[in-house]
Amino acid sequence: MPFTIQDILDNASLRTRLLGGNQGAGRRLRWAHVCELADPTEWLGDGDLLMTTGIAIPSDAQAQRDYLQRLATARVAGLMIGENMQAPTDIQALQDEAMRLGFPLLMTHYAVPFSAVTRAIVDASKQEEHERRSAVTRIYESARIGLRGLGLADLLRRLSSDVRAQLFLFDSATLQPWQEGLPALPERWRQSLAQRRAVPETVTRTSNGEQEALVMPLPSLATCEILATGGELIDYGLLHHVVAVLGIELERAQVEHERMLRLGSELLDDLLQQRLTERAAQERLGQLHCRLDTACVVLARGASGLPEHWQQRLQRLGAGLLVRNQGDELIVLLSDPARTPSLQAALDCPLGRSNPLGHGLRATEALREARLALAHATHQRPLVAYADAQGEQSWLPASLEEAQRVHRRVLGALADYDTQQGGQLQHTLRVFLEQNRSWQKAAQLLNVHKQTLVYRIRRIEEITERSLDSTDDVAVLWIALRSAQIAGIDAGVRE
């Protein structure tokens, strides 16, 4: 327990009474110092008890008020005056100001030496230091247990018990728990932290109007912070030990996550390329905590459009998540479809979700289903399942078979020409339309002369029998290209 003004008052051997400022009796005392200067704040600060015979206390009432205000501003814990010594006879102004400010004003019996007060604070500090060292021992015992795979949530609970404080690990960007299963910040702390202009680089002290807390960022994790509040032992030094232990656990989890990502990416590639038998696919998915009967493919378009630190966000979703970057697509195999909203919130972009996989050899088909669902996703409807892929963009194909038919009917001849001649006319058409038929921009992206692009476009018009000067024909060609994308057909996509 920290030593306070009230502990001095309760200690009969110190024979001290309170003259004013009883609201501050619970103030914590870190040290006691004798100072007879006119301005003791040059030598004392936060948590210090000023002890004086009264030499420096002015006789003038206003000067007494100013004297006490300086002490309060410097966050001095209290003022102790030796009784029947050299203080002015009339200190009523000093008492009144102490009552107004809630600043403890103490009077100690003449027979009590100031050294006795200092010794009482020192003895209490020794006990507190012993408790703090014991807390450090407990912290590193928790660290040892954590290395056995205790898990971040259980480790944080143990550390909270070790330091006898509430600990919250959170994302400074969203103020949400750093990982699923961790306690959420209380609303008052969320409001207080939301008012910060920037994330601190070192430990800082903050308040929610009722309590104080220490906030510290975790090294090597750009948006991870810890808030500690409600404890009597917790201080800067102890919080550094807590952060060190959590940092080790998070680094261990990061290494394990990267290993699982690599294994998951390799497995996804094997599934999509159909290199595995059904039995081998089931065994390998089971090793990575993915069940075939519930697993589904979730697709996001363009990893470059994902939020910063999206890999960290995926890590915090936990197990049952296989991820692969493939061209302009982020492919995720999710063990539980119910977690798709959490995945969408983490990636903060539109997603398309397939039907359940069912068996390992259906991965390619599931990817096509996810592509069709994603084609119907919008910012207003950011998550679309294959079974519900309709309504938002009704001009798109409603099934994979229809997508294949649309592409074949419109661009089949062009696809055959590219296959036979080794050409890139579909790719040229896609780039030209994506650049809103800008000759200059399309030529730059294709790295060809403008006249070469003109020739290619004329050839495309001849083969498809459609004009790129016609709005109707442009719409049809664009839908055919989108249909190919949905069906997983290489219609001018270059990785």
The 8 nearest C-alpha neighbors of each residue, nearest first, counted from 0:
[[1, 231, 2, 127, 232, 123, 126, 130],
 [2, 0, 27, 3, 231, 127, 123, 28],
 [1, 3, 28, 27, 123, 6, 0, 120],
 [4, 2, 27, 28, 6, 5, 26, 25],
 [3, 5, 24, 7, 6, 26, 25, 8],
 [4, 6, 8, 24, 3, 7, 25, 9],
 [5, 7, 9, 3, 8, 4, 10, 2],
 [8, 6, 10, 4, 5, 9, 13, 3],
 [7, 9, 5, 6, 10, 15, 16, 4],
 [10, 8, 6, 7, 11, 5, 15, 13],
 [11, 9, 7, 12, 8, 13, 6, 14],
 [10, 12, 14, 13, 9, 8, 15, 7],
 [11, 13, 10, 14, 111, 15, 9, 115],
 [12, 14, 11, 15, 10, 111, 7, 116],
 [15, 13, 11, 12, 108, 107, 16, 111],
 [14, 16, 107, 13, 8, 106, 108, 105],
 [15, 17, 106, 105, 8, 18, 107, 14],
 [16, 18, 105, 19, 104, 106, 21, 15],
 [19, 17, 104, 105, 94, 16, 106, 20],
 [18, 20, 98, 104, 97, 94, 21, 17],
 [21, 19, 101, 103, 98, 102, 97, 22],
 [20, 22, 23, 24, 19, 103, 101, 17],
 [23, 21, 101, 20, 24, 102, 103, 25],
 [22, 24, 21, 25, 101, 103, 26, 102],
 [25, 23, 4, 5, 21, 26, 22, 103],
 [24, 26, 23, 3, 5, 4, 27, 22],
 [27, 25, 3, 23, 24, 4, 76, 28],
 [26, 28, 3, 2, 46, 1, 25, 29],
 [29, 27, 46, 3, 2, 30, 47, 76],
 [28, 30, 46, 47, 27, 31, 120, 124],
 [29, 31, 47, 28, 48, 120, 32, 46],
 [32, 30, 48, 117, 47, 49, 50, 33],
 [31, 33, 49, 50, 48, 34, 30, 47],
 [34, 32, 50, 51, 49, 35, 31, 113],
 [35, 33, 36, 51, 39, 32, 50, 49],
 [34, 36, 55, 51, 54, 37, 33, 39],
 [37, 35, 38, 39, 55, 34, 54, 56],
 [36, 38, 55, 39, 35, 56, 66, 57],
 [37, 39, 36, 40, 41, 66, 69, 55],
 [40, 38, 41, 36, 42, 34, 43, 37],
 [41, 39, 43, 42, 38, 73, 70, 44],
 [40, 42, 39, 43, 38, 44, 73, 36],
 [43, 41, 40, 39, 44, 34, 38, 32],
 [44, 42, 40, 41, 47, 39, 75, 45],
 [45, 43, 75, 73, 47, 74, 46, 40],
 [44, 46, 74, 75, 47, 73, 76, 43],
 [47, 45, 76, 28, 29, 75, 27, 44],
 [46, 48, 30, 75, 76, 31, 45, 29],
 [49, 47, 31, 77, 76, 78, 30, 32],
 [48, 50, 78, 32, 79, 33, 31, 77],
 [51, 49, 33, 79, 32, 80, 78, 48],
 [52, 50, 53, 80, 33, 34, 35, 79],
 [51, 53, 81, 85, 84, 80, 54, 86],
 [86, 52, 54, 85, 51, 56, 55, 80],
 [55, 53, 85, 56, 86, 52, 35, 51],
 [54, 56, 37, 35, 53, 36, 57, 86],
 [55, 57, 53, 54, 86, 63, 58, 87],
 [58, 56, 59, 63, 62, 55, 87, 60],
 [57, 59, 87, 60, 56, 63, 62, 89],
 [58, 60, 62, 57, 61, 63, 92, 64],
 [59, 61, 63, 92, 62, 58, 64, 93],
 [62, 60, 64, 63, 59, 65, 92, 66],
 [61, 63, 65, 59, 64, 60, 57, 66],
 [64, 62, 66, 60, 61, 93, 65, 57],
 [63, 65, 61, 67, 62, 66, 93, 96],
 [64, 66, 62, 68, 63, 67, 61, 69],
 [67, 65, 63, 69, 64, 68, 62, 70],
 [68, 66, 70, 64, 69, 65, 71, 63],
 [67, 69, 65, 71, 70, 66, 72, 64],
 [70, 68, 72, 67, 66, 71, 65, 73],
 [69, 71, 67, 73, 68, 75, 72, 40],
 [72, 70, 68, 74, 73, 69, 75, 67],
 [71, 73, 69, 74, 70, 68, 75, 67],
 [72, 74, 70, 71, 75, 44, 40, 69],
 [75, 73, 45, 71, 72, 44, 76, 70],
 [76, 74, 45, 44, 47, 70, 46, 73],
 [75, 77, 46, 48, 47, 74, 26, 28],
 [76, 78, 103, 48, 75, 104, 49, 102],
 [77, 79, 49, 104, 105, 48, 50, 103],
 [78, 80, 105, 50, 106, 49, 104, 51],
 [81, 79, 106, 51, 52, 50, 105, 107],
 [80, 82, 52, 107, 109, 84, 106, 51],
 [81, 83, 109, 108, 84, 107, 106, 80],
 [84, 82, 109, 81, 85, 86, 108, 52],
 [83, 85, 82, 52, 81, 86, 53, 109],
 [86, 84, 53, 54, 52, 87, 83, 81],
 [53, 85, 87, 54, 84, 56, 52, 88],
 [88, 86, 89, 58, 90, 85, 56, 53],
 [87, 89, 90, 86, 58, 85, 91, 83],
 [88, 90, 87, 91, 58, 92, 86, 60],
 [91, 89, 93, 92, 87, 88, 94, 63],
 [90, 92, 94, 93, 89, 95, 60, 96],
 [93, 91, 95, 60, 94, 90, 96, 63],
 [92, 94, 90, 96, 91, 63, 95, 64],
 [95, 93, 91, 97, 92, 19, 96, 98],
 [96, 94, 92, 98, 97, 93, 91, 99],
 [97, 95, 99, 93, 98, 94, 64, 100],
 [96, 98, 102, 20, 94, 100, 19, 95],
 [99, 97, 20, 19, 101, 95, 96, 100],
 [98, 100, 96, 97, 101, 95, 20, 102],
 [101, 99, 102, 97, 98, 96, 20, 71],
 [100, 102, 20, 22, 98, 23, 97, 99],
 [101, 103, 20, 97, 100, 23, 77, 104],
 [104, 102, 20, 77, 23, 19, 21, 105],
 [103, 105, 78, 19, 18, 17, 77, 20],
 [106, 104, 79, 17, 18, 16, 78, 80],
 [105, 107, 80, 16, 15, 79, 82, 81],
 [108, 106, 15, 81, 82, 14, 80, 109],
 [109, 107, 82, 110, 111, 14, 15, 81],
 [108, 110, 82, 111, 81, 83, 107, 84],
 [109, 111, 108, 112, 107, 82, 14, 81],
 [110, 112, 108, 109, 13, 113, 107, 115],
 [113, 111, 114, 115, 110, 116, 109, 108],
 [112, 114, 116, 115, 111, 117, 50, 33],
 [113, 115, 117, 112, 116, 118, 111, 119],
 [116, 114, 118, 113, 117, 112, 119, 111],
 [115, 117, 119, 113, 114, 118, 120, 13],
 [116, 118, 114, 120, 115, 119, 31, 121],
 [117, 119, 121, 115, 116, 120, 114, 122],
 [120, 118, 116, 122, 117, 121, 123, 115],
 [119, 121, 123, 117, 118, 122, 124, 116],
 [122, 120, 124, 118, 123, 119, 117, 125],
 [123, 121, 125, 119, 124, 120, 118, 126],
 [122, 124, 120, 126, 125, 121, 2, 127],
 [125, 123, 127, 121, 122, 126, 128, 120],
 [126, 124, 128, 122, 123, 127, 129, 121],
 [125, 127, 129, 123, 124, 128, 130, 122],
 [128, 126, 124, 130, 129, 125, 131, 123],
 [127, 129, 131, 125, 130, 126, 124, 132],
 [128, 130, 126, 132, 127, 131, 125, 133],
 [131, 129, 133, 127, 128, 132, 134, 126],
 [130, 132, 128, 134, 133, 129, 127, 232],
 [133, 131, 135, 129, 134, 130, 128, 136],
 [132, 134, 130, 136, 131, 135, 129, 137],
 [133, 135, 131, 137, 132, 136, 161, 162],
 [136, 134, 138, 132, 137, 133, 131, 139],
 [137, 135, 133, 134, 138, 139, 140, 132],
 [136, 138, 134, 140, 135, 139, 161, 141],
 [139, 137, 135, 141, 136, 140, 161, 158],
 [140, 138, 142, 141, 136, 137, 143, 135],
 [139, 141, 137, 143, 142, 138, 136, 144],
 [140, 142, 144, 138, 139, 143, 145, 137],
 [141, 143, 139, 145, 140, 144, 244, 138],
 [144, 142, 140, 145, 141, 146, 139, 147],
 [143, 145, 141, 142, 146, 147, 140, 149],
 [146, 144, 149, 142, 147, 143, 148, 141],
 [145, 147, 148, 143, 144, 142, 149, 248],
 [148, 146, 145, 144, 149, 143, 150, 142],
 [147, 149, 146, 150, 145, 144, 151, 248],
 [150, 148, 145, 147, 153, 154, 144, 151],
 [151, 149, 148, 153, 152, 154, 145, 248],
 [150, 152, 154, 153, 155, 149, 248, 249],
 [153, 151, 155, 154, 181, 150, 180, 156],
 [154, 152, 156, 155, 151, 150, 149, 157],
 [155, 153, 151, 157, 156, 152, 150, 145],
 [154, 156, 158, 152, 157, 153, 151, 159],
 [157, 155, 153, 159, 154, 158, 152, 160],
 [158, 156, 154, 160, 159, 155, 161, 153],
 [157, 159, 161, 155, 160, 156, 138, 154],
 [160, 158, 156, 164, 157, 161, 162, 165],
 [159, 161, 163, 157, 158, 162, 156, 164],
 [160, 162, 158, 159, 134, 163, 137, 138],
 [161, 163, 164, 159, 160, 134, 233, 158],
 [164, 162, 160, 230, 161, 159, 232, 165],
 [165, 163, 230, 229, 159, 162, 228, 166],
 [164, 166, 228, 227, 159, 229, 167, 230],
 [167, 165, 227, 226, 159, 164, 168, 225],
 [166, 168, 226, 225, 169, 184, 182, 227],
 [169, 167, 225, 177, 224, 176, 226, 166],
 [170, 168, 177, 176, 175, 224, 174, 223],
 [169, 171, 223, 174, 177, 222, 172, 175],
 [170, 172, 174, 222, 173, 223, 169, 224],
 [171, 173, 170, 174, 222, 175, 223, 198],
 [172, 174, 175, 170, 171, 169, 176, 222],
 [175, 173, 170, 171, 169, 172, 189, 176],
 [174, 176, 173, 169, 170, 177, 183, 184],
 [177, 175, 169, 183, 178, 181, 168, 170],
 [176, 178, 169, 170, 168, 175, 315, 223],
 [179, 177, 315, 176, 181, 180, 316, 169],
 [178, 180, 181, 316, 315, 176, 177, 317],
 [179, 181, 178, 152, 182, 176, 183, 151],
 [180, 182, 152, 179, 176, 178, 183, 177],
 [183, 181, 167, 176, 180, 184, 168, 152],
 [184, 182, 176, 185, 181, 175, 167, 169],
 [183, 185, 189, 188, 186, 167, 182, 176],
 [186, 184, 188, 187, 183, 189, 182, 190],
 [185, 187, 189, 188, 190, 184, 191, 183],
 [188, 186, 190, 189, 185, 207, 191, 184],
 [187, 189, 191, 190, 186, 185, 207, 192],
 [190, 188, 186, 192, 187, 191, 193, 184],
 [191, 189, 193, 187, 188, 192, 186, 194],
 [190, 192, 188, 189, 193, 207, 194, 187],
 [193, 191, 189, 194, 195, 190, 188, 174],
 [192, 194, 190, 191, 195, 189, 174, 196],
 [195, 193, 192, 191, 196, 190, 189, 197],
 [196, 194, 193, 192, 197, 198, 191, 199],
 [195, 197, 194, 198, 193, 192, 199, 191],
 [198, 196, 195, 199, 194, 200, 171, 193],
 [197, 199, 200, 171, 196, 195, 216, 222],
 [200, 198, 201, 197, 203, 202, 216, 215],
 [199, 201, 216, 198, 202, 215, 203, 197],
 [202, 200, 199, 215, 203, 216, 214, 198],
 [201, 203, 215, 214, 213, 204, 199, 200],
 [204, 202, 214, 213, 201, 205, 215, 199],
 [205, 203, 213, 212, 214, 211, 202, 206],
 [204, 206, 212, 211, 213, 203, 207, 214],
 [205, 207, 211, 208, 210, 212, 209, 191],
 [206, 208, 191, 209, 188, 210, 187, 211],
 [209, 207, 206, 210, 211, 187, 191, 205],
 [210, 208, 207, 206, 211, 187, 188, 212],
 [211, 209, 206, 207, 208, 212, 229, 228],
 [210, 212, 206, 205, 228, 207, 204, 209],
 [213, 211, 228, 205, 227, 204, 206, 214],
 [212, 214, 204, 227, 203, 226, 205, 228],
 [215, 213, 226, 203, 202, 225, 204, 212],
 [214, 216, 202, 225, 224, 201, 203, 217],
 [217, 215, 224, 223, 225, 218, 200, 201],
 [216, 218, 224, 223, 220, 242, 215, 219],
 [217, 219, 220, 216, 246, 221, 223, 242],
 [218, 220, 221, 217, 246, 250, 223, 216],
 [221, 219, 218, 223, 222, 217, 216, 224],
 [220, 222, 223, 219, 218, 217, 216, 308],
 [221, 223, 171, 170, 220, 172, 224, 216],
 [222, 224, 170, 220, 217, 169, 216, 221],
 [225, 223, 216, 169, 215, 217, 168, 171],
 [224, 226, 168, 215, 167, 214, 216, 169],
 [225, 227, 214, 167, 166, 213, 212, 168],
 [228, 226, 166, 213, 212, 165, 164, 214],
 [229, 227, 212, 165, 230, 164, 211, 213],
 [228, 230, 164, 165, 231, 227, 210, 212],
 [231, 229, 164, 163, 233, 232, 228, 165],
 [230, 232, 233, 0, 1, 229, 163, 164],
 [233, 231, 230, 131, 162, 234, 163, 127],
 [232, 234, 230, 237, 231, 162, 238, 164],
 [233, 235, 237, 236, 238, 232, 213, 231],
 [234, 236, 238, 237, 239, 233, 202, 213],
 [235, 237, 239, 238, 234, 240, 233, 241],
 [238, 236, 240, 239, 234, 235, 233, 241],
 [237, 239, 241, 235, 240, 236, 234, 242],
 [238, 240, 242, 236, 237, 241, 243, 235],
 [241, 239, 243, 237, 238, 242, 244, 236],
 [242, 240, 238, 244, 239, 243, 245, 237],
 [241, 243, 239, 245, 240, 244, 246, 238],
 [244, 242, 246, 240, 241, 245, 239, 247],
 [245, 243, 247, 241, 246, 242, 142, 240],
 [246, 244, 248, 242, 247, 243, 249, 241],
 [245, 247, 243, 249, 244, 248, 242, 250],
 [248, 246, 250, 244, 245, 249, 251, 243],
 [247, 249, 245, 251, 246, 250, 252, 244],
 [248, 250, 252, 246, 251, 247, 253, 245],
 [251, 249, 253, 247, 252, 248, 246, 254],
 [252, 250, 248, 254, 249, 253, 247, 255],
 [251, 253, 249, 255, 250, 254, 256, 248],
 [254, 252, 250, 256, 251, 255, 249, 257],
 [255, 253, 257, 251, 256, 252, 250, 258],
 [254, 256, 252, 258, 253, 257, 259, 251],
 [257, 255, 253, 259, 258, 254, 252, 260],
 [258, 256, 260, 254, 259, 255, 253, 261],
 [257, 259, 255, 261, 256, 260, 254, 262],
 [258, 260, 256, 262, 261, 257, 263, 255],
 [261, 259, 257, 263, 258, 262, 264, 256],
 [260, 262, 264, 258, 259, 263, 257, 265],
 [263, 261, 259, 265, 260, 264, 266, 258],
 [262, 264, 321, 260, 266, 261, 265, 259],
 [263, 265, 323, 267, 261, 266, 262, 322],
 [266, 264, 268, 262, 263, 267, 261, 269],
 [265, 267, 263, 269, 268, 264, 262, 270],
 [268, 266, 270, 264, 269, 265, 263, 271],
 [267, 269, 265, 271, 266, 270, 272, 264],
 [270, 268, 266, 274, 272, 267, 271, 273],
 [271, 269, 273, 267, 268, 272, 362, 266],
 [272, 270, 363, 268, 273, 269, 362, 267],
 [271, 273, 269, 270, 274, 268, 363, 275],
 [274, 272, 270, 271, 275, 269, 360, 276],
 [273, 275, 269, 272, 270, 276, 271, 268],
 [276, 274, 273, 280, 279, 269, 277, 270],
 [275, 277, 279, 278, 280, 274, 360, 273],
 [276, 278, 280, 279, 359, 281, 360, 275],
 [277, 279, 281, 280, 276, 282, 275, 359],
 [280, 278, 282, 276, 281, 277, 275, 283],
 [281, 279, 277, 283, 359, 278, 282, 275],
 [280, 282, 278, 284, 279, 283, 285, 277],
 [283, 281, 285, 279, 280, 284, 278, 286],
 [284, 282, 286, 285, 280, 281, 279, 287],
 [285, 283, 289, 287, 281, 286, 282, 280],
 [284, 286, 288, 282, 287, 283, 289, 281],
 [285, 287, 283, 284, 288, 282, 289, 281],
 [286, 288, 284, 285, 289, 319, 283, 263],
 [287, 289, 285, 319, 286, 284, 290, 318],
 [290, 288, 334, 284, 319, 285, 287, 294],
 [291, 289, 292, 294, 293, 334, 285, 288],
 [290, 292, 357, 294, 293, 358, 356, 289],
 [291, 293, 357, 290, 294, 356, 355, 358],
 [294, 292, 355, 291, 290, 335, 334, 295],
 [295, 293, 334, 291, 333, 355, 356, 290],
 [294, 296, 355, 356, 333, 353, 332, 354],
 [295, 297, 332, 353, 331, 352, 365, 366],
 [298, 296, 352, 331, 351, 369, 330, 332],
 [297, 299, 330, 351, 350, 369, 329, 331],
 [300, 298, 350, 329, 328, 349, 301, 330],
 [299, 301, 328, 327, 329, 302, 298, 350],
 [300, 302, 327, 328, 303, 304, 299, 329],
 [301, 303, 305, 304, 329, 328, 300, 327],
 [304, 302, 301, 305, 327, 306, 300, 307],
 [305, 303, 302, 301, 306, 300, 348, 307],
 [304, 306, 302, 303, 346, 309, 307, 348],
 [307, 305, 309, 308, 346, 304, 347, 303],
 [306, 308, 309, 305, 310, 304, 311, 346],
 [309, 307, 310, 311, 306, 312, 221, 305],
 [308, 310, 312, 311, 307, 306, 346, 313],
 [311, 309, 313, 312, 308, 314, 307, 315],
 [312, 310, 314, 309, 313, 308, 315, 253],
 [311, 313, 309, 315, 310, 314, 345, 308],
 [314, 312, 310, 316, 315, 311, 309, 345],
 [315, 313, 311, 312, 316, 317, 310, 256],
 [314, 316, 178, 312, 317, 313, 311, 179],
 [317, 315, 313, 314, 179, 178, 312, 318],
 [318, 316, 315, 314, 319, 320, 313, 179],
 [317, 319, 320, 288, 316, 287, 314, 321],
 [320, 318, 334, 288, 289, 333, 287, 321],
 [319, 321, 333, 318, 332, 334, 322, 331],
 [322, 320, 263, 332, 331, 264, 260, 333],
 [321, 323, 331, 264, 330, 263, 260, 332],
 [324, 322, 264, 330, 329, 325, 331, 267],
 [325, 323, 329, 328, 330, 326, 322, 302],
 [324, 326, 328, 327, 323, 329, 330, 494],
 [325, 327, 494, 328, 324, 493, 329, 301],
 [326, 328, 301, 325, 300, 302, 329, 494],
 [329, 327, 300, 301, 325, 326, 299, 324],
 [328, 330, 324, 299, 298, 323, 302, 325],
 [331, 329, 298, 323, 322, 328, 297, 324],
 [332, 330, 322, 297, 321, 296, 333, 298],
 [331, 333, 296, 321, 295, 320, 297, 322],
 [332, 334, 320, 294, 295, 335, 331, 319],
 [333, 335, 294, 289, 319, 290, 293, 320],
 [334, 336, 337, 333, 338, 294, 293, 295],
 [337, 335, 338, 339, 295, 333, 334, 294],
 [338, 336, 335, 339, 340, 341, 334, 333],
 [337, 339, 336, 341, 340, 335, 342, 333],
 [338, 340, 342, 341, 336, 337, 343, 335],
 [341, 339, 343, 342, 338, 344, 337, 382],
 [342, 340, 344, 338, 339, 343, 345, 316],
 [343, 341, 339, 345, 340, 344, 346, 338],
 [342, 344, 340, 346, 345, 341, 347, 339],
 [345, 343, 347, 341, 342, 346, 340, 348],
 [346, 344, 342, 343, 347, 312, 341, 313],
 [345, 347, 343, 348, 344, 342, 305, 309],
 [346, 348, 344, 343, 345, 306, 349, 305],
 [347, 349, 346, 343, 350, 381, 305, 299],
 [350, 348, 381, 382, 376, 377, 378, 299],
 [351, 349, 382, 299, 373, 298, 381, 348],
 [350, 373, 352, 372, 369, 383, 298, 297],
 [353, 351, 297, 384, 369, 296, 385, 372],
 [354, 352, 369, 368, 385, 296, 365, 295],
 [353, 355, 295, 385, 356, 365, 352, 386],
 [356, 354, 295, 293, 294, 357, 353, 292],
 [355, 357, 295, 358, 294, 291, 361, 354],
 [358, 356, 292, 291, 355, 359, 293, 361],
 [359, 357, 356, 360, 291, 361, 277, 292],
 [360, 358, 280, 361, 277, 362, 281, 270],
 [359, 361, 362, 358, 277, 273, 270, 363],
 [360, 362, 364, 359, 363, 358, 365, 356],
 [363, 361, 365, 364, 271, 360, 270, 359],
 [364, 362, 271, 366, 365, 361, 367, 270],
 [363, 365, 367, 361, 366, 362, 368, 360],
 [366, 364, 368, 362, 353, 367, 363, 296],
 [367, 365, 369, 363, 368, 364, 296, 362],
 [366, 368, 370, 364, 365, 369, 486, 487],
 [367, 369, 365, 353, 371, 366, 370, 385],
 [368, 370, 353, 352, 351, 372, 366, 367],
 [371, 369, 485, 367, 373, 368, 372, 374],
 [370, 372, 485, 374, 368, 373, 369, 367],
 [371, 373, 351, 385, 369, 388, 375, 374],
 [374, 351, 372, 376, 370, 375, 371, 350],
 [373, 375, 371, 372, 376, 370, 485, 351],
 [374, 376, 373, 372, 392, 388, 391, 377],
 [377, 375, 373, 381, 374, 383, 380, 349],
 [376, 378, 380, 381, 379, 349, 375, 391],
 [379, 377, 381, 380, 349, 376, 348, 382],
 [378, 380, 377, 381, 376, 349, 382, 391],
 [379, 381, 377, 378, 376, 382, 383, 349],
 [382, 380, 349, 378, 377, 376, 379, 350],
 [381, 383, 350, 380, 349, 351, 376, 384],
 [384, 382, 351, 372, 376, 352, 388, 350],
 [385, 383, 352, 387, 386, 372, 351, 353],
 [384, 386, 372, 388, 353, 387, 368, 352],
 [385, 387, 384, 388, 354, 353, 372, 383],
 [388, 386, 384, 385, 389, 383, 372, 390],
 [389, 387, 385, 372, 386, 375, 384, 383],
 [388, 390, 387, 391, 393, 397, 392, 375],
 [389, 391, 393, 392, 388, 375, 387, 394],
 [390, 392, 393, 389, 375, 376, 377, 388],
 [393, 391, 394, 390, 375, 395, 389, 374],
 [392, 394, 390, 395, 391, 389, 396, 397],
 [393, 395, 392, 396, 478, 397, 391, 390],
 [396, 394, 393, 392, 397, 478, 482, 375],
 [397, 395, 402, 401, 398, 394, 482, 399],
 [396, 398, 395, 389, 388, 401, 399, 402],
 [399, 397, 401, 400, 396, 402, 371, 368],
 [398, 400, 402, 401, 486, 403, 368, 367],
 [401, 399, 403, 402, 398, 404, 486, 396],
 [400, 402, 404, 398, 403, 399, 396, 405],
 [403, 401, 482, 399, 396, 405, 400, 404],
 [402, 404, 400, 406, 401, 405, 486, 407],
 [405, 403, 401, 407, 402, 406, 408, 400],
 [406, 404, 402, 408, 407, 403, 479, 401],
 [407, 405, 479, 403, 409, 410, 404, 408],
 [408, 406, 411, 404, 410, 405, 409, 403],
 [407, 409, 405, 406, 411, 404, 410, 479],
 [410, 408, 406, 407, 411, 405, 479, 476],
 [411, 409, 413, 406, 407, 412, 408, 414],
 [410, 412, 407, 414, 413, 408, 409, 415],
 [413, 411, 415, 414, 410, 416, 462, 463],
 [412, 414, 416, 410, 415, 411, 462, 417],
 [413, 415, 411, 417, 416, 412, 410, 418],
 [416, 414, 418, 412, 413, 417, 419, 411],
 [415, 417, 413, 419, 418, 414, 420, 412],
 [418, 416, 422, 421, 414, 420, 415, 419],
 [419, 417, 415, 421, 416, 420, 414, 422],
 [418, 420, 416, 417, 421, 415, 422, 414],
 [419, 421, 422, 417, 418, 416, 415, 423],
 [422, 420, 417, 418, 419, 423, 416, 424],
 [421, 423, 417, 420, 424, 418, 416, 419],
 [424, 422, 426, 425, 417, 427, 491, 421],
 [423, 425, 427, 426, 422, 428, 417, 459],
 [426, 424, 491, 428, 427, 423, 490, 429],
 [491, 427, 425, 429, 423, 424, 428, 492],
 [426, 428, 424, 430, 425, 429, 431, 423],
 [429, 427, 425, 431, 426, 430, 424, 432],
 [428, 430, 426, 432, 427, 431, 433, 425],
 [431, 429, 433, 427, 432, 428, 441, 434],
 [432, 430, 436, 428, 441, 434, 429, 433],
 [433, 431, 435, 436, 434, 429, 430, 428],
 [434, 432, 430, 435, 431, 429, 436, 441],
 [433, 435, 432, 431, 436, 437, 441, 430],
 [434, 436, 432, 433, 437, 431, 430, 441],
 [437, 435, 431, 432, 434, 438, 433, 441],
 [436, 438, 435, 440, 439, 434, 441, 431],
 [439, 437, 441, 440, 442, 436, 449, 431],
 [438, 440, 442, 441, 437, 443, 449, 444],
 [441, 439, 443, 442, 437, 438, 444, 434],
 [440, 442, 444, 431, 438, 443, 439, 437],
 [441, 443, 445, 439, 447, 440, 444, 449],
 [444, 442, 446, 440, 441, 445, 439, 447],
 [443, 445, 441, 446, 442, 440, 430, 447],
 [446, 444, 442, 443, 447, 441, 427, 430],
 [445, 447, 443, 444, 442, 448, 441, 449],
 [448, 446, 442, 445, 451, 449, 443, 452],
 [449, 447, 451, 450, 442, 452, 446, 443],
 [448, 450, 452, 451, 442, 453, 447, 438],
 [451, 449, 453, 452, 448, 454, 447, 455],
 [452, 450, 454, 448, 449, 453, 455, 447],
 [451, 453, 449, 455, 450, 454, 456, 442],
 [454, 452, 450, 456, 451, 455, 449, 457],
 [453, 455, 451, 457, 452, 456, 458, 450],
 [456, 454, 458, 452, 457, 453, 459, 451],
 [455, 457, 459, 453, 458, 454, 452, 460],
 [458, 456, 460, 454, 459, 455, 453, 461],
 [457, 459, 455, 461, 456, 460, 454, 462],
 [460, 458, 456, 462, 461, 457, 463, 455],
 [461, 459, 457, 465, 464, 463, 458, 466],
 [460, 462, 458, 464, 459, 463, 457, 465],
 [461, 463, 459, 464, 460, 413, 458, 412],
 [464, 462, 465, 460, 461, 459, 413, 410],
 [465, 463, 461, 460, 462, 466, 459, 472],
 [464, 466, 460, 463, 472, 467, 461, 469],
 [467, 465, 468, 469, 460, 472, 464, 473],
 [466, 468, 469, 473, 472, 465, 460, 470],
 [467, 469, 466, 470, 473, 472, 465, 471],
 [468, 470, 472, 467, 471, 466, 473, 465],
 [471, 469, 473, 472, 474, 468, 467, 466],
 [472, 470, 474, 469, 473, 475, 476, 466],
 [471, 473, 475, 469, 474, 470, 465, 466],
 [472, 474, 470, 476, 475, 471, 467, 477],
 [475, 473, 477, 471, 472, 476, 470, 478],
 [474, 476, 472, 478, 477, 473, 479, 471],
 [477, 475, 479, 473, 474, 478, 472, 480],
 [476, 478, 480, 474, 479, 475, 473, 481],
 [479, 477, 481, 475, 480, 476, 482, 474],
 [480, 478, 406, 482, 476, 477, 481, 405],
 [479, 481, 477, 483, 482, 478, 476, 490],
 [482, 480, 484, 478, 483, 479, 485, 477],
 [483, 481, 402, 479, 485, 484, 480, 406],
 [484, 482, 488, 486, 480, 481, 485, 406],
 [483, 485, 481, 487, 482, 486, 488, 480],
 [484, 486, 371, 370, 482, 483, 487, 367],
 [487, 485, 483, 399, 484, 367, 488, 402],
 [486, 488, 484, 485, 367, 483, 489, 370],
 [487, 489, 483, 486, 490, 484, 485, 403],
 [490, 488, 491, 492, 487, 483, 484, 493],
 [491, 489, 488, 492, 425, 483, 480, 426],
 [426, 490, 492, 425, 489, 429, 493, 423],
 [493, 491, 490, 489, 426, 494, 429, 484],
 [492, 494, 491, 426, 326, 489, 490, 327],
 [493, 326, 492, 327, 325, 491, 328, 489]]
